[in-house]
């Protein structure tokens, strides 16, 4: 698979039009995190550096073809003094496969608080995903070999009362990444689609399912680096009607809550055909 630097290095075709590379993969469709990450890069390139992205909201409309490049069309919706808004359409073969809105904000001063980080084992004490007995987990490690993934064991998860389905994952880039903070933001957009929908399957492991991301929202709360350990604390509050609702909180090693994620995904039973 291409490195994250290669994936996020878009080609400028025209003002507000960009193209992303294809990446070798065993997936039958383009990884959703790749589309979201590249779409965010295209939006970032049209915004003044004094603004930092604080949220994105995206919808996966069609499965992407991983053998074909994706073109990103950026609409400059709003340029204000404190906030900037961009809308991005990801296009393949003349059809939109993903649409995203991203909001940017200048840093202000205000109230501060955050949830406490769950009590979890240190990542170094957990086995690498590639050594897992679970084939799906081992496959994740092979497919994304540039990333160090450490799943917290079911018996080690810090359970919260009333939460039906939980999962916790440590992750980081295996290599040092560029120092540009916006690069780390876009890298997290890429990785935030990884494993989150799997939290809905933790109590349905024997059910054969067709799974796919449907929509994705991400808020960036505090500075971080994607090449340092991040804890992805995941939960699925509800599943029904062929869809699962999932949530994620991302903490750095020091316990700072750096991002929050919400996603709904397709989780329907495999059909007879």
N, C-alpha and C positions, 0 to 999 in steps of 0.2 A: 504494500500500500504506500502511496505517496506520503511524504512527511507533512506535518501540519503547516510548515512554512510554504511548501509547494501548493498545498490545497488552498491556503488563504492568500496567495499571490495572484490577484486577478489581472487580466489583460484589459486595458482601457481601449474600447473600440470607437467611442465617440463621447461627447459630453453626456455624462450620466448614463452611459451604457457600458457594461463590463461583461467579461466572459471568464468563466472558471474552467480549470483543467478537468479532465477525466482522471479517475484514480482506479488502479487495479483493485478488484474486490471479488469476493465469492458471493456477494449478495445479488439477488435477482433484480433489485431496484436500488437506486441511489440512496445512500445513507442520509436520513433526514437531517442529522447534525451537520453534514457537509453542506447541504443546501442552505440551512439557517445561518451557518457561519459565513459562507460566501456572500449571502444576501446582506448580512450585517457589514461585512467589509465594504461592499459597494455603497452602502448608505454612509458609512464613516468617511469615505473618500470625498463626499460632497458637503461635509460639514466643517466649519471653522474649528481649529484645534482647541479653542477655549471651552468648547462644549464637550461634555462626556456623555456617552450613552447610558441611560439609566433603566430603560425597559424596551422590550420588543414583544410583539404579539404576531404570531404567524399561523397560517393554515396550510396544511398539506393537501393539495387539491387532486393531484394525480401522481402515480408512481413515476419517478424519474428513470431514464435509461442510463445506467452507469457507464455505457460505452460511448455516450455522446456528451459533448460539453454543454453547459448551461449558460444562457445569456441573462443578465440581470439589468432590468430597466428601472431607474430610480426617478421618482416623482418628488420634487421639492415642495412639499405640501405647505410648510410654514417655516419662516425664519424670524423669530422674535428676539427680544433682548435677553430673556432668561431661558426660553425653550425653543428647540428646533424639532420639526417633525419631518420624517421621510417615509415614503411608501415605496416598497420594492416588489416587482413582479419577476419571478424566475421563469424563464421561457425555454421550452424545448420543442422543436418542430412546429413552431408557431402557436403553441398552446401553453398557457400558464400551468405550471405544476406546483407552485408555491407562491403565496403572497404574504407580505410582512409589513407591519408598521413599526417604526422605531422612533423613540423619543430621546432627545438629548437635552441636557441641563447644565447650566453653569453652576459651580459649587457654591452653595449658600451656607449660612449658619442657622442652626435651629435646635430643637430638642433632640435628645439621643437616648435610645434604649435598645435592647435586643434580648432574645431568648438565650438561655444557657445552652451550651453545646452538650449533646448527650455524652454519657460515660461509655466510651468504647475502647477496645484494645488499641495499642499503638500499631500503626501500619506495619512496622518492622517485625512485629510478632505474628503476623498473619501470612499465610502462604500466598505466593503469587498466583494470579488467576490461571496461568498456564499450567500450574501443577494441580489444578482442581480435578477431583474425580467426576465432577459434573461436566458432561461433554459440551453443553451450551456455554458454560463459563470458560472452559478451556478454549473453545472456538473464538470467543470474544478476545481473548488474549492473543491468539494467532492473527486474527483479522486486524486488530489495532496494536501491533507489536511495538509501536513507538510509545505506548502508554503503559504505565505500571498500575495495574488494577489489583486491589486486595479486598475481597468480600468478607465482611464480618459474618462469622458463623451464626446460624439461627439461634443457638443457645447463648451466644454472646451479645446479641442485639439488646440494646437498652430499651426494653418495652415500656410504652406509655399506656396507662389505663384507658380502656375504651377504644384503642386503635386496633382495627381488625387485621390489617396487613402492613407489615413493615419490612424494610430492607436497608442496610447500611453498607456503603462502599467507600473505601479510600482510593483516591486516584491522583496521578500527577504525570506530567510528561517525563519520559525516561531521559531526555536530553535537556540541557539548558536552552531556553527559548530567548528570542530577542527581548531587549529591555523595554521596548515601547509598551506602555500600559494598555493601549488599545488593542495590541496584538493579543494580549492575555485575555481581554474581554471577548474578542472574537473566537479565540481558542476555547473558552468556556462555553460559548454558544454552540460550538461544534460538539463538545463533550457532554453537554447537558441532556442531549437526546439519548445518551448511552445508559443503559440499564434501568432507566426510570420506569418504563412500562412494565419491566420485569417485576416490580414491587407488587403489581396486581396478581401475579402468578404464584406468589410465595405460598398461598394456601390452596392453589389449584394446580399443583405440579403435574398431576397425572392427566389433566384435561388437554387433549390436543386442540390447539387454538390457531386461528389465523390472526396475526397481530400486525398492526401498523400504526404509526403516529398519525393523529388527525389534526390536532392543533397544539400549539406550544407557546407558552408565555414565560418570560424570563425577566427578572428585576436584578440589577446590579447595585448592591448596597454599600460595599466598602472595597477599597483597593485590595488586590491579591495578585499572586503569581500562579500560573497554571503549571509551572515546573516545580512547585513546592506542594507538599501533601495537602489535599482538600478532602474533607469528609462530606459525602453525599448522603444525607439522612432522608430516606424516602418512605412514603406511605401511600396507600391506596384506600381512601375513605369509602369508595363506592364502586361497584361494578354491576352492570345490568343492561339488558336490551342490546347486548353485543358490544358494549363500550365499557371502558374502565376509566375512572377519574383518578389521577395520581398527583402527588405533591412532593416537592423536594426542597430541603434546606441545605445550603452548602456553607460549611465552616472551614476556616483555615486551621492550621495546626495549633495556633494560639487561642482558638475558641471564638474568633471573630466571625459573625454571620456575614458572609460576603455576597451571597446571592440567594434568590428564591425562585423556584420553578413550579409551574403548574402545567399539566398536560392531560389531554384526553386521547385515548387510543382505541383502536378497533381490537376487540378481544372476543370474537365470535367463534363458536364451535366449528371445526372443519366440516364442510358439507360432504355429503356422500359421494359426489362426483369427484 
